[in-house]
Amino acid sequence: MALWKRFWLLLSAIWVLVCLLNAFTIVAFSEGEEAKALQPAALAVAVPALAYAALWAYFRLRSR
């Protein structure tokens, strides 16, 4: 596995953990405002996916 993929996997796991903790904290301590927790949950998925696509494209173009 390439080094950038290992770093991406590590940082993505940390990112997802922090975002989900943020979302669970919003749900646990906010009364009736569960909709606010959707943004951190969406970011938990979107940011690592976009980062992987950007890094994949960068290294793909760089290798040519």
Steps between C-alpha positions, in 0.01 A plus 500: 500500500632842407614733776243767412222243534622403846506863611159558343359201686643615833385861465159394368443276800588785735281741302199267505540434871510872584203581274289220642586601857391852410172373353429276801573790735250719315235230520569424865503854637271696266131465557304481177788601273601166353508652151817689594677165532453423131771743386785340700375155399502601132846652536622176658433326168555776244840638604693168496338403169595832339851482645549149360378609156730803501804301611426220255473749212817681607712185515341362184588815303842525661596147395447573131 
